[in-house]
Amino acid sequence: MSYQAINEVTRGLRRLLVSQLTAVSPTAVVTLLPPGNALPDRLGVNLYLYRVMESPFTRNRPWPGDRAPTFPSEQPALGLQLSYLLTPLGTTPTTDANTGDDAHTMLGLAMRTLLEHPILNDIHLPNFEADTVLPDFLLNSFEKIKMMLVPTNIEELSKIWATINQPYRLSVAYEVSLVEITPTPPPPVGGGIVLSTGVNVITLDPPRLVALSPVTGALARIAGTTLTANTLRIDGFGFSFPGQTPIVRVAGEQVEINTVPGMTQTSLLPMAAKVARLSYEALVEAILADRPHPEQGYRSCLGILRLAKRYGAARVEAACARAGTVAARLLSPRRFDPQARA
């Protein structure tokens, strides 16, 4: 992600310098310590990011996207200029007049590296391959990461060291730009094709009252000195929803209920078998199989079962056999009236 741009640029510069310094001195190091810390007494350089400034060249300019491709944004990217302080490291020079300061060798080698390879994105060396070291969001950016030596007089450098309350040490300043922190991309418009939603859809009929037992009577009775509630049985369907408990109120007061498991496909078939013979059970099974959801056929099956109470099992069985013969199982139960004549 682009919010890691500052860290990734610093990491890339460090690996570039390490790859070149260790070619001359295998034990050379590149540290990222603040100059106020005790710097190591060994060969190498210290690369310290001491200032981050917004670039005026990209301010208020809509971000054009990159080579990924990432869609452009009306929001501008945050273009940054990074200022680094490069300080050579080394052991304390000897008093021998014939030897110099090895720290100066490290500084010269580091400066030559940044001079010969001023664009971080385009560096392809045996020990540093930008295409593998840098993340994709830096490689795909239209803006290159350019490194430039900044002319800095001794007064400006002294101010930097004085700010951290440390004695002045030989240092050079580099500016690295343009480092972009891009706006967060919007969520994609239109996703892929949804093959399965994982949602269980159950179609339910409106609540319907079939029977009330007893039809009339008191809600409670007095047995001696005890007031005991009478049991009221309500038969029907559509009274509950999966995962929820129905609530019954009498005169505005909630009463205790004992629910009976609702009608299911496995309970309808034994009921049909008890009422009549094969034709009756086969018709109920065919109705349930014909619906996209078996629950949609419960009302039709219950309607046929109720016909047996009115006309008798034999006549209903004959009507079911006739319904199967004429392939009329999708019709309303009223069309199966056993009183109908051919």
Secondary structure, DSSP 8 states (H G I E B T S, - for coil): -GGGHHHHHHHHHHHHHHHHHHHH-TT-EEE---TTS---SSSEEEEEEEEEEE-TTSTT-EE--BTTTB--EEEE-EEEEEEEEEEEE-----S-TT---HHHHHHHHHHHHHHH--BGGG-EETTEEHHHHS-HHHHS-SS--EEEEE---HHHHHHHHHHTT------EEEEEEEEEE-------SS----S------------EEEEEESSS--SEEEETTEEEE---EEEEE----TT----EEETTEEE---------HHHHHHHHHHHS-HHHHHHHHHHHHHSSSGGGGHHHHHHHHHHHHHH-HHHHHHHHHHHHHTT-TTS-GGGG-TT---
